[in-house]
Amino acid sequence: MSTNSQEQEIDLSQIGKSISNVIQNFINKCFDILFFIQKKIIIVGLLFVLGIVLGYFLDKEPNYTNDIVVIPNFGSNEYLYNKIDLISAKLKEKDEAFFKSIGISNMEDFKSIEIEPINGIYNFINSESQKSNFEFIQLMAEDGDIEKIIKDDMTSKNYYLHNINIKTSIAYNRKDLIDPLLKYLQQTEYFTKLQKVYSINLNEKVEANKLLITQIDQILFNLTQNKATGSVTISENSGLSELIQKKDGLIYENQKLAIHKLEYDKIIKDQNISANQMNTKGVNNKMKLVLPFLFVLFYLLGYWFSLAYKKQKQRIQA
């Protein structure tokens, strides 16, 4: 027992010494770096100042983001994505003629445009075609991960809301960039005709619902006065409640149609626009803080590599 105890004490002592050596080596390295910086203070100081100056000039060219939340109406989702892809391709090609034709005279500071769906699986399922959409999700989920299906292009492109993200190097006036882009997105003969048909059908549906509501109100009024409605007598237990439910349904439908009427004034309806937000993600607008430390770090690594290289070269020669 005493022998085991002594061995454990020796092991613990060795472990303690090893930990102490590691800590001491770490402290020594830190002070080595500190003394080296103190020795090379002029070079380190110049690199630090150079980083600040260069970072300042880089930060003078800020990046701006513009987000446009849109609703593609009349099933124009695929059309919208194709249009954004086309604009992005024209940007890469630097096609000035194309951008001038759509009303954008300065394309040099227009850096990129992208579109992505705003996750709206519940709106997708609860839309007018909710039964078919829900069955579609169920069918696809049988053979795959529901999370992947929600993010899948086939599904997400059909969400209710989508975000168009535009990056620029200057703050554009809305009339010089966003308005021409939105106007360009409306330029489609097929969906313009479809828009007219939808609007006519919507107005006819609203008027038909109003007429039905008026008729139901008249029937309910006659029932309260204990009068027969023509040759039909409605049961108090079943018919009355069904009429009230029908009226509520028609009112709710007209409320939804009123919202659609507001949205249907454009093929691609802009719901919200956030223009000229300065991009501060990552190192954007932070180069004056990042570059000084980066330059000093590269200098220290370069100096360490130089010493290591000389040692290895001497080892090989020996």
C-alpha positions in Angstrom: 0.0 0.0 0.0 2.8 2.4 0.9 4.6 1.6 -2.3 1.5 2.5 -4.4 1.0 5.6 -2.3 4.6 6.7 -3.0 4.2 6.0 -6.7 1.0 8.1 -6.8 2.8 10.9 -5.0 5.7 10.8 -7.5 3.2 10.8 -10.5 1.3 13.8 -9.1 4.6 15.6 -8.4 5.7 15.0 -12.0 2.4 16.1 -13.4 2.6 19.2 -11.2 6.1 20.0 -12.5 5.0 19.5 -16.1 2.1 21.9 -15.7 4.4 24.4 -14.0 6.9 24.1 -16.8 4.1 24.6 -19.5 2.9 27.7 -17.6 6.4 29.1 -17.2 7.2 28.5 -20.9 4.0 30.3 -21.8 5.0 33.3 -19.6 8.5 33.3 -21.0 7.1 33.3 -24.6 4.8 36.3 -23.8 7.7 38.2 -22.3 9.9 37.3 -25.3 7.4 38.8 -27.6 7.1 41.9 -25.3 10.8 42.4 -25.2 11.1 41.9 -28.9 8.4 44.5 -29.6 10.3 46.8 -27.2 13.5 46.2 -29.1 11.8 46.8 -32.5 9.5 49.5 -31.3 10.3 51.8 -34.2 9.5 49.2 -36.8 6.4 48.0 -34.9 5.2 51.6 -34.5 5.7 52.4 -38.2 3.7 49.3 -39.1 0.9 50.3 -36.7 0.7 53.8 -38.1 0.8 52.5 -41.7 -2.1 50.1 -40.9 -4.2 53.0 -39.4 -3.6 55.2 -42.4 -4.3 52.5 -45.0 -7.3 51.4 -43.0 -8.7 54.9 -42.9 -8.5 55.2 -46.7 -10.1 51.8 -47.2 -12.9 52.8 -44.8 -13.5 55.9 -46.8 -15.1 53.7 -49.4 -18.0 52.3 -47.4 -20.3 49.5 -48.5 -24.1 50.1 -48.4 -26.9 47.5 -48.5 -30.4 48.0 -49.7 -33.1 45.5 -48.9 -36.4 45.4 -50.7 -39.1 43.0 -49.4 -41.4 42.0 -52.3 -44.5 39.9 -52.9 -44.5 38.2 -56.3 -48.2 38.2 -57.4 -50.1 36.0 -59.9 -47.5 33.1 -59.6 -44.6 35.3 -60.8 -42.1 33.8 -58.4 -40.0 32.0 -61.0 -40.2 35.0 -63.3 -38.9 37.2 -60.4 -35.9 35.0 -59.7 -35.0 34.8 -63.4 -35.1 38.6 -63.7 -32.8 39.1 -60.7 -30.4 36.5 -62.1 -30.4 38.4 -65.4 -29.6 41.8 -63.7 -26.8 40.1 -61.7 -25.4 38.6 -65.0 -25.5 42.1 -66.6 -23.7 43.5 -63.7 -20.9 41.0 -64.1 -20.7 41.7 -67.8 -20.7 45.5 -67.1 -23.4 46.0 -69.6 -23.8 49.8 -69.4 -26.3 49.9 -72.3 -28.7 47.5 -70.5 -28.7 49.5 -67.3 -29.2 52.8 -69.2 -32.1 51.2 -71.0 -33.8 50.5 -67.7 -33.1 53.9 -66.2 -29.8 53.4 -64.2 -27.2 55.8 -65.5 -24.5 55.0 -62.9 -23.8 51.3 -62.7 -20.1 51.6 -61.5 -21.1 51.9 -57.9 -23.8 49.2 -58.2 -21.9 46.1 -56.9 -24.3 43.2 -56.6 -27.9 42.1 -56.5 -29.3 38.9 -54.9 -32.7 37.5 -53.9 -33.6 35.0 -51.2 -36.9 33.8 -49.8 -38.1 34.9 -46.4 -38.9 31.7 -44.5 -42.7 31.5 -44.6 -43.6 27.9 -44.6 -46.8 28.6 -42.5 -48.0 31.2 -45.0 -47.2 28.7 -47.8 -49.3 26.0 -46.1 -52.1 28.5 -45.1 -52.4 30.1 -48.6 -55.5 29.8 -50.8 -54.2 26.5 -52.1 -53.4 25.3 -48.5 -54.7 21.8 -49.0 -52.5 21.1 -52.1 -49.5 22.9 -50.5 -49.8 20.9 -47.3 -50.1 17.6 -49.2 -47.1 18.6 -51.3 -45.0 19.2 -48.1 -46.2 15.9 -46.6 -45.4 14.0 -49.8 -41.9 15.4 -50.0 -41.3 14.9 -46.3 -41.9 11.2 -46.5 -38.6 10.6 -48.3 -36.5 13.4 -46.9 -35.6 15.8 -44.1 -38.4 18.4 -43.6 -35.7 21.0 -42.8 -34.1 20.5 -46.2 -37.5 20.5 -47.9 -38.4 23.9 -46.3 -35.1 25.4 -47.6 -35.3 23.6 -51.0 -35.5 26.0 -54.0 -38.6 24.3 -55.3 -40.4 25.1 -52.0 -38.8 28.3 -50.9 -39.3 30.1 -54.2 -43.0 29.9 -53.7 -43.0 31.6 -50.3 -45.1 34.7 -49.9 -42.3 37.2 -49.2 -38.8 37.5 -50.7 -35.9 39.8 -50.0 -33.9 41.5 -52.8 -30.5 42.5 -51.4 -28.5 45.2 -53.3 -25.0 46.2 -52.4 -23.5 49.5 -53.5 -20.3 51.5 -52.8 -22.2 54.8 -52.6 -25.6 55.9 -51.1 -27.9 56.0 -54.2 -31.0 58.1 -54.3 -34.1 55.9 -54.6 -35.1 57.4 -58.0 -31.6 56.5 -59.4 -31.5 52.8 -58.5 -34.4 51.2 -56.6 -37.3 52.8 -58.5 -35.8 51.9 -62.0 -35.2 48.3 -60.8 -38.8 47.9 -59.5 -40.2 49.4 -62.7 -38.1 47.0 -64.7 -39.5 44.0 -62.8 -43.1 45.1 -63.8 -42.3 44.9 -67.5 -43.8 41.6 -68.6 -46.6 41.3 -71.1 -47.9 38.0 -69.8 -48.2 38.9 -66.2 -49.6 42.4 -67.0 -52.5 40.6 -68.8 -52.9 38.2 -65.9 -53.0 41.1 -63.5 -56.0 42.6 -65.3 -57.8 39.2 -65.2 -57.1 38.8 -61.5 -58.3 42.3 -60.8 -61.6 41.8 -62.7 -62.2 38.4 -61.0 -61.4 39.9 -57.6 -63.9 42.8 -58.1 -66.6 40.5 -59.3 -66.1 38.1 -56.4 -66.3 41.0 -53.9 -69.5 42.2 -55.4 -71.0 38.7 -55.5 -70.1 38.2 -51.8 -71.7 41.6 -50.9 -74.9 40.6 -52.7 -75.0 37.2 -50.8 -74.4 39.0 -47.5 -77.3 41.3 -48.2 -79.6 38.4 -49.1 -78.5 36.5 -45.9 -79.2 39.7 -43.9 -82.7 39.9 -45.4 -83.4 36.2 -44.6 -82.2 36.6 -41.0 -84.3 39.7 -40.6 -87.4 37.9 -41.9 -86.7 35.0 -39.5 -86.5 37.4 -36.6 -89.9 38.7 -37.6 -91.2 35.1 -37.8 -91.8 35.4 -41.5 -91.3 32.7 -44.1 -88.7 33.4 -46.7 -90.8 32.8 -49.9 -91.8 29.2 -50.1 -88.8 28.0 -47.9 -88.9 27.6 -44.2 -85.6 27.4 -42.4 -85.1 25.2 -39.4 -84.1 27.2 -36.3 -81.6 24.6 -35.2 -79.7 24.0 -38.4 -80.4 26.6 -41.1 -80.0 29.7 -38.9 -76.6 28.7 -37.7 -75.5 27.7 -41.2 -76.6 31.1 -42.5 -74.7 33.0 -39.9 -71.5 30.9 -40.5 -71.9 31.5 -44.2 -72.2 35.2 -43.7 -69.1 35.2 -41.4 -67.2 33.3 -44.1 -68.2 35.8 -46.8 -67.2 38.7 -44.7 -63.8 37.1 -43.9 -63.2 36.3 -47.6 -64.0 39.9 -48.6 -61.5 41.2 -46.0 -58.8 38.9 -47.5 -59.8 40.1 -51.0 -59.4 43.7 -49.9 -55.8 43.0 -48.9 -55.2 41.2 -52.2 -56.6 44.2 -54.1 -54.1 46.4 -52.3 -51.2 44.1 -53.3 -52.4 43.5 -56.9 -51.6 47.0 -58.1 -48.1 45.7 -59.0 -46.9 42.4 -60.4 -43.9 42.5 -58.0 -45.3 44.4 -55.0 -42.7 46.1 -52.8 -43.8 45.7 -49.2 -40.8 47.4 -47.5 -37.7 49.2 -48.6 -34.6 49.8 -46.4 -32.2 51.9 -48.4 -28.6 52.9 -47.9 -27.8 50.9 -44.7 -24.0 51.1 -44.1 -22.6 47.5 -44.1 -20.8 47.0 -40.8 -20.7 43.2 -41.0 -17.3 41.5 -40.7 -14.4 43.9 -41.2 -16.4 46.4 -43.2 -15.7 50.0 -42.0 -13.3 48.5 -39.4 -10.1 48.3 -41.4 -8.5 51.2 -39.4 -8.7 48.9 -36.4 -7.9 45.6 -38.1 -4.9 46.5 -40.3 -2.5 47.8 -37.6 -2.7 44.6 -35.6 -2.6 42.5 -38.8 0.6 44.2 -40.0 2.3 43.7 -36.6 1.2 40.1 -36.5 2.6 39.4 -40.0 5.9 41.1 -39.0 6.2 38.9 -35.9 5.3 35.7 -37.8 7.8 36.7 -40.6 10.5 37.3 -38.0 9.8 34.0 -36.3 9.8 32.1 -39.6 13.2 33.7 -40.5 14.7 32.5 -37.3 13.3 29.0 -37.7 14.5 28.9 -41.3 18.1 29.8 -40.2 18.1 27.1 -37.5 16.8 24.4 -39.8 19.3 25.4 -42.5 22.2 25.2 -40.0 20.9 21.8 -38.9 20.9 20.4 -42.4 24.4 21.8 -43.1 25.7 20.3 -39.9 
